[in-house]
Amino acid sequence: MSHLLQDVRHSLRLLRQTPGFTAVAVSVLALGIGANAAVFSLVNALVLQPRPGRIDEMVGVFSRDRVKVNRYRDFSYPAYVDLRDRAGVFESLMAHTFSTVGIGDGDSTRQVFAAIVSANYFTTLGVPLAAGRPFTLDEERPGARAAVAVASFGVWRTAGFSPAFIGSTVRVNGTPFTVVGVTPRGFAGTMSIVSPQWWFPLGSYDSIVGEMFKERETGLTDRGNYAVITAGILKPGTSRTAAGQALDRFARRLDTEYPGTDHDQTFLLGSVPRMSVSSSPQTSSGMTILSALLILMAALVLAVACLNLANLLLARGAARRKEIAIRQALGSGRWRVVQQLLVEGLTLSTLGAALGAVIGLWASTALTAWLSSVLPLGIEVVIEPSWRLILAALSLAVFSTVFFALGPAWTLSRPAVVADLKETPDGRGRRSRTGALLVVGQLALSLALVAAGGLFVRAAINAADADPGFSLEHQLIVSVDPSLAGYGGDRSRNVFRTALDRVRSIPGVERASVASIVPFGEFDESRSVRLTPADEAVSADFAIVGADYFDTIGLRLLRGREFTRGEEDPVGEGLTPGSDLGGRSRAQTRLSPVVIDRLLSRRLFKDADPLGRQILIQRRDEDPSQPFVVVGVAAEMRHDIFDREAKPHAYVPFGALFRPSMTFHVRTHPGVDDAAMLAAIRGELLRVDDRLPIIFAKTMTQQRDRSLTAWAVRAAATLFSAFGGLALLLATIGVYGVKAYDVSRRTREIGIRMALGATTGDVQRLVLREGMRTTVTGLVIGLLLAAGLGKLLSGLLYRVSPFDPSVLTIAAIVLSAAAMLACYVPARRATRVVPLEALRSE
């Protein structure tokens, strides 16, 4: 132990004596360890860190069809109560669902994400509230319209942790709610990282859950309204196998008791996923794979840093050959010298780890703020500091020491006492070759990382040019939801009718319409479409749109007609199947019209003419089908940039079905300023109703560029480019360090060459030629590594080949330029050698 302490003091003294070397070494390590610490912080929050309370001990309960074994569904509230009270296997079973709600903020309304939960939600999760109380059974009772809420810790922090926050009032969908509790810090429900801002009791379901999130309008007491997801804690001593068998028997019992709603269902147990809430069992394999890839990229950066440090230590050790030889001559064994050098490396690693941990904490804080700024619906991002980050930084310090210090320590401690005491050139060539090999390794790894960053940048460029099937130019969208202000259906319809007329009359507006679903949006809706009840259903994206919708967005109508303005009115008639689509009065018609796209037309009718034909549209298997008559066929549309091919679509008029959440689509005349027009549209909407919640107003291009999928592509490009840029920086430093040391070591040789007639150009070419040889070798190996890494990342790339030749070429050129620049500076210095002084230097 005394030797160890002595070595630590000696290491600190040596590092203080060489501040330049220490600063470079610590900075290089801090960058490598900091990148790994930042990635570990994210991975820890995603897959490693235990969730609060006993969430990790819970089991999800899933209802699966016995006949169609791949079909799952949620539970009705009565079925949940039966499971909770009668199944006999649960110590506690909770239920929850989600919706968007409107939170009053002064005179405006914000749309946020909220959870609607059972009274035992927090006790089942084993999470005590930070303040206040949880919900009661009376507040859970369906139809109770319980106007109480529990806020997240982040909302309370925004309120300044005011003691008066508990008991205060918040306006939710236009109704006053009393805040009765606050969740603890770091709580995100059953998920990791992303969290709702508000929790409400199931008794408020009817009054705050939006129509987009409701299966039926019949309320929670309807056993056919499958509205909640369940998870719970098994009784002590009950195994999953035994519980699964008991639940299967209980499902058969419910089938007998309620054959109309609980027929052919079985209940399965599964884990509670960390990043989703679903009616079917989910795995964490996607997050695990992503985490492994991030760790791999960060580890490669650390490897480049360690190779860099190994080279620096070799160069520094060569200058200490005589000191080490004296130690060995005085009796120090090889292991004692290795220990001294390892302690020096560990001291550097510890300093680098401390700075790297700070960088990691800063990066995780920045990541939290970044995610919070881009996630929609007020979703909170919860990444709390963890002691695991400090432990990871220390582990990385030890690993780095072994990686970069052990090899140089063993090489420098090689017994060559006589040669080193005389400072003869023995062994220098071997050390030079070792340094060159280390540089080759740095360049190869760096090229792989730069190429990976380039692939993701190329993917981001492709995503920015994603084509949904219509032009985005002169397209504006403004989303509103009157239900968030507490408006009913009739009042909301009147608002839309009046607002649409006002918007259409604004100077500069060429066309205007409304739609329930927006391309590149957070939500979509699908329905089953078939010709007859006996046919196999075709799943199609479903949208409710207004008149002139296709002309407004520029989606080509291939056959038939658009919806008329008269079909925006809620009249309960439509068209007769087989009619000529014209010449009939509204009183003669019976079915509502539908426009389908070419893809759905081919799936249903093959090459036959679909116009005037009847189709059946069904929301879910348990619901009755609704007949429509086809009046038009539109071109295909892509709703998401990740859609590799278009999906079938069905469009029905605003008068046939109603959604309180709609988006105004506006096409402007060329030359009209987008910002001014958006302001004018906002003004007209607020003149119609100054309480109307406007969710967003932006151009369609902004809608695409700010979508979650586009952000994910850009985030990947930013992250992997940062890895590549960091590796490039470290490799450039490494090349420069090796060449600078090589030039200083060969001062006498260069002096002799110049004394014998070599020009400065000859000396430059000598140094650059050697550097080029090392660079080319690194590029060849790096291209092979880049191809392998690209193949590994191919599943994350957006429409980019993992072997994209332009990316690989540019990456090789960038790395070559950086390496040759790093060689050029020492080469220039070599030309300034004065032969006479060089000959006197040794």
C-alpha positions in Angstrom: 0.0 0.0 0.0 2.9 2.4 0.8 4.3 1.8 -2.7 0.9 2.5 -4.2 0.5 5.8 -2.3 4.1 6.7 -3.3 3.3 6.0 -6.9 0.2 8.2 -6.8 2.2 11.1 -5.3 4.9 10.6 -7.9 2.3 10.5 -10.7 0.7 13.7 -9.6 4.1 15.4 -9.4 5.0 14.3 -12.9 1.7 15.5 -14.3 2.1 18.9 -12.7 5.5 19.1 -14.3 4.1 18.5 -17.8 0.9 20.6 -17.9 0.7 20.5 -21.7 0.8 16.7 -21.8 -1.6 16.5 -18.9 -4.1 18.9 -20.4 -4.2 17.0 -23.7 -4.3 13.6 -22.2 -7.1 14.5 -19.7 -9.1 16.3 -22.5 -8.9 13.3 -24.8 -10.0 11.0 -22.1 -12.7 13.3 -20.9 -14.2 13.4 -24.4 -14.1 9.6 -24.8 -15.4 8.9 -21.3 -17.9 11.8 -21.5 -19.4 10.4 -24.7 -19.8 7.0 -23.0 -21.2 8.6 -19.8 -23.8 10.5 -21.8 -24.8 7.4 -23.7 -24.9 5.4 -20.4 -27.2 8.0 -18.8 -29.7 7.5 -21.7 -29.4 3.7 -21.7 -29.7 3.6 -18.0 -32.9 5.5 -18.1 -34.2 3.4 -21.0 -33.4 -0.2 -19.9 -31.3 -0.5 -16.8 -32.6 1.8 -14.0 -35.3 0.1 -11.9 -38.6 1.9 -12.2 -40.1 3.4 -9.0 -42.0 1.3 -6.4 -42.8 -2.2 -7.5 -43.5 -1.5 -11.2 -40.8 -4.0 -12.3 -42.6 -6.7 -10.2 -45.9 -6.2 -11.9 -47.5 -8.3 -14.6 -49.6 -7.0 -17.5 -52.9 -8.7 -18.2 -53.9 -9.2 -21.8 -57.1 -10.3 -23.4 -56.5 -12.5 -26.5 -59.0 -14.1 -28.9 -58.9 -17.9 -28.6 -59.8 -18.3 -32.3 -57.8 -15.4 -33.9 -54.8 -15.9 -31.7 -53.0 -12.8 -33.0 -55.8 -10.5 -32.0 -55.8 -8.7 -28.6 -58.1 -6.1 -27.1 -58.4 -3.9 -24.1 -60.7 -4.7 -21.1 -64.1 -3.2 -20.4 -64.4 -1.6 -17.0 -66.9 -4.3 -15.7 -64.4 -7.0 -16.9 -61.6 -5.2 -15.0 -63.7 -5.2 -11.8 -64.4 -8.9 -12.2 -60.7 -9.6 -12.7 -59.8 -7.5 -9.7 -62.4 -8.9 -7.3 -63.1 -12.4 -8.5 -60.1 -13.9 -10.3 -58.4 -14.7 -7.0 -54.8 -14.3 -8.2 -54.1 -10.6 -7.7 -52.9 -8.9 -4.6 -53.8 -5.6 -6.5 -54.9 -5.0 -10.0 -55.1 -1.5 -11.5 -56.6 -0.1 -14.7 -55.6 2.9 -16.8 -56.0 4.5 -20.2 -54.8 7.7 -21.9 -56.2 10.7 -23.7 -55.4 14.3 -24.7 -57.0 17.0 -22.6 -57.2 20.7 -22.7 -55.6 22.5 -19.8 -56.6 26.1 -19.3 -53.7 28.6 -19.4 -55.1 32.0 -18.9 -57.3 32.8 -21.8 -55.8 30.0 -23.9 -56.0 26.2 -23.8 -53.0 23.8 -24.1 -53.4 20.3 -25.3 -51.5 17.8 -23.1 -51.2 14.1 -22.6 -53.0 12.6 -19.6 -53.7 9.3 -17.9 -57.1 8.2 -16.6 -56.6 5.6 -13.8 -58.3 3.5 -11.2 -58.3 4.5 -7.6 -55.7 1.9 -6.6 -53.3 2.9 -9.4 -50.6 4.5 -7.2 -50.9 1.8 -4.4 -50.6 -1.0 -7.0 -47.5 0.6 -8.5 -46.1 1.0 -4.9 -45.5 4.7 -5.5 -46.5 7.2 -2.7 -47.4 10.7 -3.8 -45.0 13.5 -3.1 -47.9 15.6 -1.8 -51.6 15.2 -1.4 -53.7 12.1 -1.7 -54.5 9.5 -4.4 -58.0 9.0 -5.8 -60.9 7.3 -3.9 -63.2 4.5 -5.0 -66.1 7.0 -5.3 -64.0 9.0 -7.7 -63.3 5.9 -9.8 -67.0 5.0 -10.1 -68.1 5.3 -13.8 -70.3 8.4 -14.4 -69.2 10.1 -11.2 -67.7 12.9 -13.2 -65.1 13.4 -10.4 -63.5 16.7 -10.9 -60.2 15.9 -9.2 -56.6 15.6 -10.6 -53.1 14.5 -9.6 -50.3 16.6 -11.2 -46.8 15.5 -12.1 -43.8 16.7 -10.2 -42.8 18.8 -13.2 -46.1 20.7 -13.1 -45.7 21.4 -9.4 -42.1 22.6 -10.0 -43.5 25.0 -12.7 -45.8 26.3 -10.0 -42.8 27.0 -7.8 -43.6 24.2 -5.3 -46.3 26.3 -3.8 -47.9 24.8 -0.7 -51.2 26.1 -2.0 -50.9 24.0 -5.2 -52.8 21.2 -3.4 -56.4 22.3 -3.4 -55.9 24.7 -6.3 -58.1 24.6 -9.4 -57.2 23.8 -13.0 -59.5 24.1 -16.0 -59.7 20.8 -17.8 -61.8 20.7 -21.0 -63.5 23.9 -19.8 -64.4 22.3 -16.4 -62.8 23.3 -13.1 -60.8 20.4 -11.5 -59.3 20.4 -8.0 -55.6 19.3 -7.6 -55.6 16.7 -4.9 -52.0 15.2 -5.3 -48.6 15.4 -6.8 -46.5 12.5 -8.1 -43.0 12.0 -6.8 -39.9 13.2 -8.7 -38.8 10.8 -11.4 -42.2 9.1 -11.7 -43.4 8.5 -15.3 -46.2 6.0 -14.7 -45.4 2.5 -15.9 -43.1 3.8 -18.6 -39.5 5.1 -18.6 -38.5 8.6 -19.6 -41.8 9.8 -21.1 -44.6 10.8 -18.7 -48.1 12.3 -18.7 -48.5 15.7 -17.0 -51.8 14.9 -15.4 -53.6 11.9 -13.9 -57.4 11.7 -13.5 -59.8 9.2 -12.0 -61.8 6.8 -14.1 -64.9 8.5 -12.9 -64.0 11.5 -15.1 -63.7 9.3 -18.2 -66.9 10.4 -19.8 -66.2 14.1 -19.4 -62.5 14.4 -20.4 -61.6 11.5 -22.8 -61.6 12.7 -26.4 -63.5 10.9 -29.1 -60.3 9.8 -30.8 -59.5 7.8 -27.7 -63.0 6.4 -27.1 -64.0 3.0 -28.4 -67.7 3.8 -27.8 -69.8 6.6 -26.6 -71.7 4.3 -24.2 -69.5 5.0 -21.2 -67.5 2.7 -18.9 -70.5 0.8 -17.6 -71.0 -0.8 -21.0 -69.4 -4.2 -21.0 -68.8 -3.9 -24.7 -66.7 -0.8 -24.3 -63.2 -2.1 -24.2 -61.5 1.0 -22.8 -58.9 0.2 -20.2 -55.5 -1.6 -19.9 -54.7 -3.6 -16.8 -51.6 -4.6 -14.8 -51.2 -5.8 -11.3 -49.3 -7.6 -8.6 -49.8 -11.3 -8.1 -50.6 -12.7 -4.6 -47.5 -13.8 -2.6 -46.7 -17.4 -3.5 -48.6 -17.4 -6.8 -46.4 -18.3 -9.8 -47.1 -16.9 -13.2 -47.8 -20.3 -14.5 -50.4 -21.0 -11.8 -51.9 -17.5 -12.3 -52.1 -18.0 -16.0 -54.0 -21.3 -15.6 -56.4 -19.7 -13.1 -57.0 -16.7 -15.5 -57.7 -19.0 -18.4 -60.4 -20.8 -16.3 -61.8 -17.5 -15.2 -62.0 -16.3 -18.9 -64.1 -19.4 -19.7 -66.3 -18.6 -16.8 -66.9 -15.0 -18.0 -67.5 -16.4 -21.5 -70.4 -18.4 -20.0 -71.7 -15.5 -18.0 -71.4 -12.8 -20.7 -71.4 -14.6 -24.1 -72.3 -11.4 -26.0 -69.2 -9.5 -24.9 -66.6 -11.9 -23.4 -66.9 -14.7 -26.0 -63.8 -16.7 -27.0 -61.4 -14.7 -24.8 -58.4 -15.9 -22.8 -56.3 -13.9 -20.4 -52.5 -13.9 -20.6 -49.8 -12.5 -18.4 -46.8 -10.6 -19.6 -44.2 -8.0 -18.5 -45.1 -4.4 -18.2 -43.2 -2.7 -21.1 -40.9 0.3 -20.3 -41.6 2.4 -23.4 -45.2 1.7 -24.3 -48.6 0.9 -23.0 -50.4 -1.6 -25.2 -53.3 -4.1 -25.2 -50.9 -6.8 -26.5 -47.7 -8.1 -24.9 -44.6 -6.1 -25.9 -40.9 -6.8 -25.6 -38.0 -4.5 -24.9 -35.9 -6.0 -27.7 -36.1 -2.8 -29.8 -34.8 -0.6 -27.0 -32.2 -3.2 -26.1 -30.9 -3.3 -29.7 -30.9 0.5 -29.9 -29.1 0.7 -26.6 -26.5 -1.8 -27.7 -25.8 0.1 -30.9 -25.4 3.4 -28.9 -23.0 1.7 -26.5 -21.1 0.2 -29.4 -20.7 3.6 -31.1 -19.6 5.3 -27.8 -17.2 2.4 -27.1 -15.6 2.9 -30.5 -15.1 6.6 -29.7 -13.4 5.6 -26.4 -11.3 3.1 -28.2 -10.0 5.9 -30.5 -9.3 8.0 -27.4 -7.4 5.1 -25.8 -5.3 4.4 -28.9 -4.5 8.1 -28.9 -3.4 8.0 -25.3 -1.4 4.9 -25.8 0.6 6.7 -28.5 1.1 9.7 -26.3 2.3 7.5 -23.5 4.7 5.7 -25.8 6.1 9.0 -27.0 6.4 10.3 -23.5 7.9 7.0 -22.3 10.5 7.2 -25.0 11.7 10.5 -23.5 11.8 8.8 -20.1 13.9 5.8 -21.2 17.0 6.9 -19.2 14.9 7.5 -16.1 13.3 4.0 -16.3 16.7 2.4 -17.0 18.2 4.1 -13.9 15.3 2.7 -11.8 15.9 -0.8 -13.2 19.7 -0.5 -12.7 19.0 0.4 -9.0 17.0 -2.8 -8.5 13.4 -2.0 -9.5 11.9 -5.1 -11.1 9.9 -5.0 -14.3 6.6 -5.3 -12.4 7.5 -2.4 -10.2 8.0 -0.2 -13.3 4.8 -1.4 -14.9 2.9 -0.6 -11.6 4.3 2.9 -11.6 3.3 3.5 -15.2 -0.1 2.0 -14.7 -0.7 4.2 -11.7 0.2 7.2 -13.8 -2.3 6.0 -16.4 -5.0 5.5 -13.7 -4.4 9.0 -12.4 -4.9 10.4 -15.9 -8.0 8.2 -16.3 -9.5 9.3 -13.0 -9.1 13.0 -13.9 -10.6 12.3 -17.3 -13.4 10.3 -15.8 -14.3 13.1 -13.4 -14.4 15.6 -16.2 -16.2 13.0 -18.4 -18.9 12.5 -15.7 -19.5 16.2 -15.7 -19.8 16.2 -19.5 -22.2 13.2 -19.2 -24.4 15.0 -16.7 -24.5 18.1 -18.8 -25.3 16.0 -21.9 -28.2 14.2 -20.2 -29.6 17.5 -19.0 -29.4 18.9 -22.5 -30.9 15.7 -23.9 -33.9 16.0 -21.5 -34.5 19.6 -22.5 -34.1 18.7 -26.2 -36.6 15.8 -26.0 -39.1 17.9 -24.0 -39.0 20.6 -26.7 -39.9 18.3 -29.5 -42.3 15.8 -28.0 -45.9 16.7 -28.6 -48.9 17.0 -26.3 -46.9 18.3 -23.3 -45.3 14.9 -22.7 -42.7 15.2 -19.9 -39.3 13.7 -20.2 -38.0 12.2 -17.0 -34.2 11.4 -16.9 -33.0 11.8 -13.3 -29.3 11.8 -12.3 -28.2 8.4 -11.0 -25.3 7.2 -8.9 -24.9 4.6 -11.6 -23.4 7.3 -13.8 -20.5 7.9 -11.3 -20.0 4.1 -11.1 -19.9 3.9 -14.9 -17.4 6.7 -15.1 -15.1 5.0 -12.6 -15.4 1.7 -14.4 -14.6 3.4 -17.7 -11.5 4.9 -16.0 -10.2 1.5 -15.0 -11.0 0.0 -18.4 -9.3 2.9 -20.2 -6.2 2.5 -18.0 -5.9 -1.2 -19.0 -6.6 -0.3 -22.6 -4.2 2.5 -23.1 -1.6 2.2 -20.4 -0.8 -1.5 -20.0 0.7 -2.0 -23.5 3.0 1.0 -23.3 3.9 0.2 -19.7 4.9 -3.3 -20.7 6.9 -2.1 -23.8 8.7 0.6 -21.9 9.6 -1.7 -19.0 11.5 -4.0 -21.4 14.9 -4.7 -20.0 17.4 -2.7 -22.2 19.3 -1.0 -19.4 22.7 -0.5 -21.1 21.2 0.8 -24.4 18.8 3.1 -22.6 21.4 4.5 -20.2 23.6 5.3 -23.2 20.5 6.7 -25.0 21.4 4.7 -28.1 18.7 4.2 -30.8 18.1 0.6 -29.8 14.3 -0.1 -29.8 13.3 3.2 -31.3 12.3 1.7 -34.6 10.1 -0.8 -32.8 8.4 1.9 -30.8 7.9 3.9 -34.0 6.3 1.0 -35.7 4.0 0.5 -32.7 3.0 4.1 -32.8 2.2 3.8 -36.5 0.0 0.7 -35.9 -1.9 2.6 -33.2 -2.5 5.4 -35.6 -3.7 3.0 -38.2 -6.2 1.7 -35.6 -7.4 5.2 -34.8 -7.9 6.1 -38.5 -9.8 2.8 -39.2 -12.2 3.2 -36.3 -12.6 6.9 -37.0 -13.5 6.3 -40.7 -16.1 3.8 -39.6 -17.7 6.3 -37.2 -17.5 9.2 -39.7 -19.1 7.0 -42.4 -21.9 6.0 -39.9 -22.5 9.6 -39.2 -22.6 10.3 -42.9 -25.2 7.6 -43.5 -27.5 9.1 -41.0 -27.0 12.6 -42.4 -27.9 11.2 -45.8 -31.0 9.7 -44.2 -31.9 13.0 -42.7 -31.6 14.7 -46.1 -33.8 12.1 -47.6 -36.4 12.6 -44.8 -36.4 16.3 -45.5 -37.4 15.6 -49.1 -40.1 13.0 -48.2 -43.0 13.1 -50.7 -46.4 12.3 -49.3 -48.0 12.2 -52.7 -48.9 15.9 -53.0 -47.0 19.2 -53.1 -46.3 20.9 -49.8 -45.9 24.4 -51.3 -48.5 27.0 -50.3 -50.1 24.6 -47.9 -51.0 25.8 -44.3 -52.6 23.8 -41.5 -54.3 25.0 -38.4 -55.6 22.5 -35.8 -58.4 23.2 -33.4 -60.4 21.1 -30.9 -63.5 22.8 -29.4 -64.0 19.8 -27.1 -60.9 20.9 -25.1 -63.0 24.0 -24.1 -65.9 21.8 -23.1 -68.0 22.3 -26.3 -70.5 19.7 -27.2 -71.1 18.2 -30.7 -73.7 20.7 -32.0 -71.8 23.7 -30.8 -68.5 22.4 -32.3 -70.2 21.7 -35.7 -71.5 25.3 -35.7 -68.0 26.6 -34.9 -66.4 24.6 -37.8 -69.1 25.6 -40.2 -68.8 29.3 -39.5 -65.0 29.2 -39.2 -64.6 27.4 -42.5 -66.7 30.0 -44.3 -64.7 32.8 -42.7 -61.3 31.2 -43.6 -62.4 30.6 -47.2 -63.3 34.3 -47.6 -59.8 35.5 -46.4 -58.0 37.4 -49.3 -55.1 35.2 -50.5 -56.8 31.9 -49.7 -57.3 29.8 -52.9 -59.0 26.8 -51.2 -59.8 25.7 -47.7 -61.1 22.5 -46.1 -60.9 20.4 -43.0 -59.6 16.9 -42.1 -59.5 14.7 -39.0 -56.0 13.3 -39.8 -53.0 15.3 -41.0 -50.0 13.8 -42.8 -46.9 13.5 -40.7 -49.1 13.8 -37.5 -49.0 12.0 -34.2 -52.3 10.3 -34.7 -53.9 8.1 -37.3 -57.1 6.1 -37.5 -57.7 2.8 -39.4 -60.8 0.9 -40.3 -61.7 -2.4 -41.8 -63.2 -2.2 -45.3 -64.9 -5.0 -47.2 -67.5 -5.4 -49.9 -69.8 -7.9 -48.1 -69.8 -9.2 -44.5 -68.4 -12.5 -45.6 -65.3 -10.9 -47.3 -61.9 -10.6 -45.7 -61.4 -7.1 -44.5 -58.8 -4.7 -45.9 -57.3 -2.4 -43.3 -57.3 1.2 -44.5 -56.3 4.6 -43.1 -59.5 6.5 -42.4 -60.1 10.2 -42.5 -63.1 12.6 -42.2 -62.7 15.5 -44.6 -64.6 18.5 -45.8 -65.6 19.7 -49.3 -62.8 20.6 -51.7 -60.3 18.6 -49.5 -58.5 16.9 -52.4 -58.3 20.1 -54.5 -57.0 22.0 -51.4 -54.1 19.7 -50.7 -53.4 19.0 -54.3 -54.1 15.2 -54.1 -55.2 14.1 -57.6 -58.7 12.8 -57.9 -58.4 10.1 -60.6 -62.1 9.3 -61.0 -65.4 10.6 -59.8 -65.9 13.7 -57.7 -65.1 15.4 -54.5 -67.5 15.9 -51.6 -69.8 18.8 -51.9 -70.3 21.6 -49.4 -73.8 20.2 -48.8 -72.2 17.0 -47.6 -70.5 18.9 -44.9 -73.9 19.2 -43.2 -75.0 16.5 -40.8 -77.8 15.1 -43.0 -78.6 11.5 -42.5 -78.8 10.6 -46.2 -76.3 9.7 -48.8 -76.3 8.0 -52.2 -78.0 4.9 -53.5 -75.6 2.1 -54.5 -75.4 1.8 -58.3 -76.7 5.4 -58.9 -75.2 7.6 -61.5 -74.0 9.9 -58.7 -76.0 12.8 -60.1 -79.5 13.9 -60.8 -80.8 12.8 -57.4 -82.1 15.0 -54.6 -80.8 14.6 -51.1 -84.2 13.3 -50.1 -83.9 10.3 -52.5 -80.5 9.2 -51.2 -79.8 6.8 -48.4 -76.1 6.1 -48.1 -73.2 8.4 -47.2 -70.5 8.9 -49.9 -66.9 7.8 -49.6 -63.8 8.5 -51.7 -61.2 5.7 -51.7 -57.7 5.8 -53.1 -56.4 3.7 -56.0 -54.7 1.2 -53.8 -57.9 0.4 -51.9 -59.9 0.3 -55.1 -57.5 -2.4 -56.5 -57.7 -4.4 -53.3 -61.5 -4.4 -53.3 -62.5 -4.2 -56.9 -59.4 -5.4 -58.9 -59.8 -3.7 -62.3 -63.6 -3.2 -62.1 -65.1 0.3 -61.9 -65.7 1.2 -58.2 -67.9 4.2 -58.8 -71.4 3.8 -57.4 -70.5 0.5 -55.7 -71.2 -0.1 -52.0 -68.5 -0.8 -49.4 -68.8 -1.6 -45.7 -66.6 0.2 -43.2 -66.1 -1.1 -39.7 -64.3 0.5 -36.8 -63.6 -2.7 -34.9 -64.8 -6.3 -35.1 -67.4 -6.0 -32.4 -69.1 -3.0 -34.1 -71.6 -3.1 -36.9 -70.4 -2.2 -40.3 -71.6 1.1 -41.9 -72.4 1.1 -45.6 -71.0 3.8 -47.9 -71.2 4.3 -51.7 -68.0 5.1 -53.6 -68.2 8.5 -55.4 -64.5 9.0 -56.2 -61.0 7.5 -56.5 -58.0 9.5 -55.3 -54.3 9.0 -55.8 -52.2 7.4 -53.0 -50.9 9.3 -50.0 -48.2 8.6 -47.5 -48.9 9.7 -43.9 -45.5 9.0 -42.5 -42.0 9.4 -43.9 -41.2 5.9 -42.7 -44.0 4.4 -44.9 -42.0 2.6 -47.6 -45.1 2.3 -49.6 -48.6 3.9 -49.5 -51.4 2.4 -47.5 -55.0 2.1 -48.6 -57.2 5.1 -47.7 -60.9 5.8 -47.2 -62.3 9.4 -46.9 -65.8 10.2 -45.7 -67.4 13.7 -45.6 -67.6 15.8 -42.5 -71.4 15.5 -42.5 -71.3 11.7 -42.3 -69.2 11.4 -39.1 -68.0 14.0 -36.6 -64.7 14.6 -34.8 -64.3 17.6 -32.5 -60.6 17.6 -33.3 -60.1 18.8 -36.9 -57.4 20.6 -38.9 -58.0 23.4 -41.3 -56.1 22.9 -44.6 -55.6 26.1 -46.5 -54.0 26.5 -49.9 -52.8 30.1 -50.6 -52.2 32.0 -53.8 -48.5 32.1 -54.9 -46.7 35.1 -53.3 -48.8 35.1 -50.1 -46.6 35.3 -47.0 -47.1 32.2 -44.9 -46.6 33.9 -41.5 -49.0 36.7 -42.3 -51.6 34.3 -43.6 -51.3 32.1 -40.5 -51.8 35.1 -38.3 -54.9 36.1 -40.4 -56.4 32.6 -40.0 -55.8 32.7 -36.3 -57.5 36.0 -36.1 -60.5 34.9 -38.0 -60.9 31.7 -35.8 -60.7 33.7 -32.6 -63.2 36.2 -34.0 -65.6 33.3 -34.5 -65.0 32.2 -30.9 -62.3 33.7 -28.6 -62.3 30.6 -26.5 -61.6 28.2 -29.4 -58.5 26.1 -28.5 -56.0 26.4 -31.4 -53.5 23.5 -31.1 -51.1 24.6 -33.7 -50.7 26.7 -36.8 -47.9 26.1 -39.3 -47.0 25.3 -42.9 -47.3 21.7 -44.2 -43.5 21.8 -44.7 -43.0 22.6 -41.0 -45.5 19.8 -40.2 -43.3 17.3 -42.1 -40.0 18.7 -40.7 -41.2 18.8 -37.1 -42.8 15.4 -37.1 -41.6 12.8 -34.6 -40.3 10.5 -37.3 -38.4 13.4 -39.0 -37.0 14.4 -35.6 -35.9 10.9 -34.9 -34.0 10.8 -38.2 -32.4 14.1 -37.5 -31.6 13.1 -33.9 -29.9 10.0 -35.1 -28.0 12.1 -37.6 -26.9 14.5 -34.9 -25.9 11.8 -32.5 -24.0 9.6 -34.9 -22.4 12.7 -36.5 -21.2 13.8 -33.1 -19.6 10.4 -32.6 -18.0 10.6 -36.0 -16.8 14.2 -35.5 -15.4 13.3 -32.1 -13.5 10.3 -33.4 -12.2 12.5 -36.3 -10.9 15.1 -33.9 -9.2 12.4 -31.7 -7.7 10.7 -34.7 -6.3 14.0 -36.0 -4.8 14.7 -32.6 -3.3 11.2 -32.6 -1.8 11.6 -36.1 -0.3 15.0 -35.3 1.1 13.7 -32.0 2.8 10.7 -33.6 4.2 12.7 -36.6 5.4 15.5 -34.3 7.2 13.0 -32.1 8.6 11.2 -35.1 10.0 14.5 -36.5 11.6 15.4 -33.1 13.1 12.0 -32.8 14.6 12.2 -36.3 16.0 15.7 -36.0 19.6 14.4 -36.4 18.6 12.3 -39.5 16.8 15.2 -41.1 19.8 17.5 -40.4 22.2 15.0 -42.1 19.8 14.7 -45.1 19.8 18.5 -45.5 23.5 18.8 -45.0 23.9 16.3 -47.8 21.8 18.5 -50.1 18.1 17.5 -49.4 15.8 20.5 -50.0 12.9 21.6 -47.8 10.6 20.0 -50.4 12.4 16.7 -50.1 12.0 16.8 -46.3 8.3 17.6 -46.6 7.7 14.9 -49.1 9.5 12.4 -46.8 7.3 13.2 -43.8 4.1 13.4 -45.8 4.9 10.2 -47.8 5.2 8.3 -44.5 2.0 9.8 -43.2 0.2 9.0 -46.4 1.3 5.4 -46.1 -0.2 5.1 -42.6 -3.3 7.0 -43.7 -4.0 4.7 -46.7 -3.5 1.6 -44.6 -6.0 3.0 -42.1 -8.5 3.9 -44.8 -8.4 0.4 -46.3 -9.1 -1.2 -43.0 -11.6 1.6 -42.1 -13.6 1.1 -45.3 -14.1 -2.6 -44.3 -15.1 -1.6 -40.8 -17.5 1.1 -42.2 -19.2 -1.4 -44.4 -19.7 -3.8 -41.5 -21.0 -1.0 -39.2 -23.3 0.3 -41.9 -24.8 -3.2 -42.3 -25.3 -3.4 -38.6 -27.1 0.0 -38.6 -29.1 -0.6 -41.8 -32.3 -1.2 -39.9 -32.2 2.3 -38.6 -31.4 4.1 -41.8 -34.1 5.9 -43.8 -33.9 5.0 -47.5 -30.1 4.8 -47.5 -27.9 1.9 -48.6 -25.5 0.9 -45.8 -22.8 0.8 -48.5 -23.7 4.1 -50.1 -20.6 4.9 -52.2 -21.0 8.7 -52.0 -21.0 8.6 -48.2 -18.0 6.2 -48.0 -16.1 8.3 -50.5 -16.8 11.6 -48.7 -15.9 10.1 -45.4 -12.6 8.8 -46.7 -11.8 12.2 -48.3 -12.6 14.0 -45.0 -10.5 11.7 -42.9 -7.6 11.8 -45.4 -7.7 15.6 -45.5 -7.6 15.7 -41.7 -4.8 13.2 -41.4 -2.7 14.9 -44.1 -3.2 18.3 -42.4 -2.1 16.7 -39.2 1.0 15.5 -41.0 1.6 18.7 -42.8 2.2 20.8 -39.6 5.1 18.6 -38.4 6.4 18.4 -41.9 6.6 22.1 -42.1 8.4 22.1 -38.8 10.9 19.6 -40.1 11.9 21.9 -42.9 13.1 24.5 -40.3 15.8 22.2 -38.9 19.2 23.8 -39.0 21.7 21.1 -40.0 24.5 22.3 -37.8 22.3 22.5 -34.7 20.7 19.1 -35.6 24.2 17.5 -35.7 25.0 18.9 -32.3 21.8 17.7 -30.7 23.0 14.2 -30.1 
